[in-house]
Amino acid sequence: MARRWQKEALKSGSHDLETNKGHFVAYTTDNSRFAMPLHYLENNVFLELLRMSEDEFGLPRNGPITLACDSILMKYLVAVFERGFNEDLEKALIVSVV
């Protein structure tokens, strides 16, 4: 699944000139823009967000990836991803995201 989303992130136009190499752009439901490293596509919490987004919005076609969350949750998740977390916190985050 991560490889499929990596391909979509690169070809959907969400990998624009303002994005650093090794990053992709996704938008939240409140239209906030996030440039995130590609390694997030290997994170189980982020993969769950992508599954939810695919269910709600479908795969992007010639447009940006829209995540099924608002910017407040995304900022929190990015902060947690940056700090790192253990398996218990990962499970709790997945439950809270769903």
C-alpha positions in Angstrom: 0.0 0.0 0.0 2.8 2.4 0.8 4.3 2.0 -2.6 1.0 2.7 -4.3 0.6 5.9 -2.3 4.2 6.9 -3.0 3.4 6.6 -6.7 0.2 8.6 -6.3 2.0 11.3 -4.3 4.6 11.7 -7.0 2.3 11.7 -10.0 -0.8 13.6 -8.6 0.8 17.0 -8.8 1.3 17.0 -5.0 5.1 16.8 -5.5 5.6 20.4 -6.7 8.6 22.7 -6.9 8.2 24.0 -3.4 8.5 20.5 -2.0 11.9 19.2 -1.0 13.2 16.1 -2.6 12.0 13.0 -0.6 8.8 14.8 0.5 5.2 14.9 -0.7 2.4 17.3 -0.1 -1.0 16.4 1.4 -3.9 18.7 2.3 -6.3 18.3 5.3 -10.0 18.7 5.1 -9.6 22.4 6.2 -7.3 22.9 3.2 -4.0 23.2 5.2 -1.0 22.1 3.2 1.6 19.7 4.7 4.9 18.8 3.1 5.9 15.5 4.7 8.8 13.1 4.2 8.1 10.0 2.1 9.0 7.7 5.0 5.7 8.7 6.6 4.1 6.4 4.0 5.6 3.5 6.0 4.0 4.6 9.3 1.0 2.5 10.3 -0.9 5.5 11.8 -0.3 7.5 8.6 -1.3 4.5 6.5 -4.6 4.3 8.4 -5.2 8.0 7.6 -4.6 7.2 3.9 -7.0 4.3 4.0 -9.7 6.5 5.5 -9.0 9.2 2.9 -9.2 6.7 0.1 -12.5 5.4 1.4 -13.9 9.0 1.8 -12.4 10.8 -1.2 -10.9 8.0 -3.5 -7.4 8.0 -4.9 -6.4 11.4 -6.2 -6.4 11.9 -10.0 -4.4 14.9 -11.2 -4.9 16.6 -7.9 -3.5 16.7 -4.4 -3.9 14.0 -1.7 -6.5 15.1 0.8 -6.3 13.5 4.2 -9.5 12.7 6.2 -8.5 14.9 9.2 -8.1 18.5 10.1 -4.9 20.5 10.5 -5.0 20.4 14.3 -4.9 16.6 14.3 -2.3 16.5 11.5 0.0 18.9 13.4 -0.3 16.7 16.5 0.5 13.6 14.5 3.5 15.2 12.8 4.8 16.2 16.2 4.4 12.6 17.5 6.0 11.2 14.4 9.0 13.5 14.8 9.5 12.5 18.4 9.0 8.8 17.8 6.7 6.5 19.6 6.4 3.0 20.9 3.9 0.2 19.8 1.4 1.0 22.5 1.2 4.7 21.5 0.9 3.7 17.9 -2.1 1.4 18.7 -3.7 4.2 20.7 -3.2 6.7 17.9 -4.7 4.3 15.3 -7.8 3.8 17.5 -8.2 7.6 18.1 -7.8 8.4 14.4 -10.4 5.8 13.4 
